[in-house]
Amino acid sequence: MRLDDRITIERLQQTNEDEPPRSQILVDGVPTGKLVAGAVLEGAVQWGSFRVLFTTDDVPFEDQLTIVLLDRDLRELDSARIGAPYATGTFSELTLIEPDTIRFRFIGDTLWTVRLLSRPQLRVPFVSEPPGVHRRFGFSRHFVVSGNPKPERS
């Protein structure tokens, strides 16, 4: 597992300002034609033949973090979003813990953990994720997100 500095993203022009930002993935500065949610690449990690991207939307005072697991061909295998309305957070302290764990800080001054799975695991929709973590409906996952966010203060 290592940080991957070959990956960058280039934000696409939005046709409607209500839609979430999307970006094209670049490898060594070369456009791939593959898209990812988000506007700012906070970090990229290579794990075997997989890549994990951390992107934010670049929305002050309500930023959301997207975590995306990509296969060797940059196809999305799994994703999760961390965020909530009016929740603030700055992505920081990205740390790699061998063999399969990534830690970072984000909303709620929380230390979040992503544990990568060698094969998909059963997931129970709506109850398998901590508060503030959102995924598309489905019964499997390729990584587990854990964290215990503190409530936002007014």
C-alpha positions as CSV (number, residue, x, y, z in Angstrom):
1,M,0.0,0.0,0.0
2,R,1.3,3.4,-0.9
3,L,0.3,7.0,-1.7
4,D,-0.3,7.3,-5.4
5,D,1.0,10.6,-6.8
6,R,0.4,9.5,-10.4
7,I,-3.3,10.2,-10.1
8,T,-4.8,13.6,-10.4
9,I,-8.3,14.8,-11.3
10,E,-9.6,17.6,-13.5
11,R,-13.0,19.1,-12.6
12,L,-15.6,19.1,-15.3
13,Q,-17.7,22.0,-16.2
14,Q,-21.1,21.8,-14.5
15,T,-24.2,22.3,-16.7
16,N,-26.4,22.8,-13.6
17,E,-25.1,24.3,-10.4
18,D,-27.4,22.1,-8.3
19,E,-25.7,18.9,-9.5
20,P,-22.7,17.6,-7.5
21,P,-19.3,18.2,-9.1
22,R,-17.6,15.5,-11.2
23,S,-14.0,15.2,-12.3
24,Q,-12.1,13.2,-14.9
25,I,-9.3,11.0,-13.6
26,L,-5.8,11.6,-15.0
27,V,-2.8,9.2,-14.8
28,D,0.6,10.9,-15.2
29,G,-1.3,14.0,-16.5
30,V,-3.1,12.0,-19.2
31,P,-6.9,12.0,-19.3
32,T,-8.4,8.6,-18.9
33,G,-12.0,9.3,-19.8
34,K,-13.0,7.8,-16.4
35,L,-15.1,10.0,-14.1
36,V,-15.3,10.3,-10.3
37,A,-17.6,12.3,-8.0
38,G,-16.0,15.4,-6.4
39,A,-13.9,18.4,-7.3
40,V,-10.8,18.2,-5.2
41,L,-8.5,15.2,-4.9
42,E,-7.6,14.9,-1.2
43,G,-5.6,11.7,-1.5
44,A,-5.0,8.7,-3.7
45,V,-3.8,5.3,-2.4
46,Q,-2.6,2.3,-4.4
47,W,-3.4,-1.1,-2.8
48,G,-2.2,-3.9,-5.0
49,S,-3.9,-3.4,-8.4
50,F,-6.6,-1.2,-6.8
51,R,-6.7,2.5,-6.2
52,V,-8.7,4.4,-3.5
53,L,-9.5,8.0,-4.2
54,F,-10.6,10.6,-1.6
55,T,-12.4,13.6,-3.1
56,T,-14.3,16.5,-1.7
57,D,-17.0,18.7,-3.4
58,D,-15.3,22.1,-2.6
59,V,-18.4,23.4,-0.9
60,P,-17.4,25.6,2.1
61,F,-19.2,24.8,5.4
62,E,-20.9,21.7,3.9
63,D,-18.2,19.7,2.2
64,Q,-18.7,16.0,1.7
65,L,-16.0,13.4,1.2
66,T,-16.3,10.7,-1.4
67,I,-14.3,7.5,-1.1
68,V,-14.0,5.5,-4.3
69,L,-12.4,2.1,-4.8
70,L,-11.3,1.5,-8.4
71,D,-10.0,-1.6,-10.1
72,R,-6.9,-1.7,-12.3
73,D,-8.9,-0.3,-15.3
74,L,-10.2,2.6,-13.1
75,R,-13.7,1.2,-13.0
76,E,-15.6,1.9,-9.8
77,L,-16.0,-1.1,-7.5
78,D,-17.4,0.6,-4.4
79,S,-18.0,4.1,-3.0
80,A,-19.2,5.8,0.1
81,R,-19.8,9.4,1.0
82,I,-19.2,11.0,4.4
83,G,-21.1,14.2,5.3
84,A,-24.2,15.8,6.5
85,P,-26.1,19.1,6.0
86,Y,-24.3,22.0,7.6
87,A,-21.5,19.7,8.8
88,T,-18.0,21.1,8.3
89,G,-14.8,19.3,7.9
90,T,-11.4,19.4,6.5
91,F,-9.7,16.3,5.2
92,S,-6.4,15.8,7.0
93,E,-3.9,13.3,8.6
94,L,-4.1,10.7,5.8
95,T,-2.2,7.6,7.2
96,L,-1.6,4.2,5.7
97,I,-1.6,1.2,8.1
98,E,-0.4,-2.0,6.5
99,P,-1.7,-4.2,5.1
100,D,-5.2,-2.8,4.4
101,T,-6.2,0.2,6.5
102,I,-6.4,3.9,5.8
103,R,-7.0,6.6,8.5
104,F,-7.9,10.2,8.1
105,R,-9.7,13.1,9.9
106,F,-12.9,14.6,8.6
107,I,-16.2,15.9,9.9
108,G,-17.0,15.9,13.6
109,D,-13.2,16.1,14.3
110,T,-13.4,12.4,13.8
111,L,-10.6,9.9,13.1
112,W,-12.2,7.8,10.3
113,T,-10.9,4.4,9.2
114,V,-11.3,2.6,5.9
115,R,-10.4,-1.1,5.9
116,L,-10.1,-2.6,2.4
117,L,-11.4,-6.1,1.9
118,S,-9.7,-8.7,-0.2
119,R,-13.1,-9.8,-1.5
120,P,-16.6,-8.4,-1.3
121,Q,-18.4,-8.8,2.0
122,L,-22.1,-8.9,2.9
123,R,-23.6,-5.5,3.8
124,V,-27.0,-4.9,5.4
125,P,-28.3,-1.6,3.9
126,F,-29.2,1.2,6.3
127,V,-27.7,-0.4,9.4
128,S,-24.1,-1.3,8.4
129,E,-22.7,2.2,8.3
130,P,-21.8,4.7,11.1
131,P,-23.7,8.1,11.3
132,G,-22.8,10.4,8.4
133,V,-21.7,7.6,6.0
134,H,-23.9,7.1,2.9
135,R,-23.8,4.4,0.2
136,R,-25.9,3.4,-2.7
137,F,-28.4,0.6,-2.0
138,G,-26.7,-2.8,-2.2
139,F,-25.8,-5.9,-0.3
140,S,-22.0,-6.0,-0.7
141,R,-19.1,-3.8,0.0
142,H,-15.4,-3.8,-0.9
143,F,-14.3,-1.7,2.1
144,V,-15.6,-0.9,5.6
145,V,-15.8,2.7,6.9
146,S,-15.8,3.3,10.6
147,G,-15.8,6.4,12.8
148,N,-17.7,8.0,15.6
149,P,-18.4,11.6,14.6
150,K,-19.1,14.1,17.3
151,P,-22.3,16.2,16.9
152,E,-21.8,19.6,15.3
153,R,-22.0,22.6,17.6
154,S,-24.0,25.7,16.7
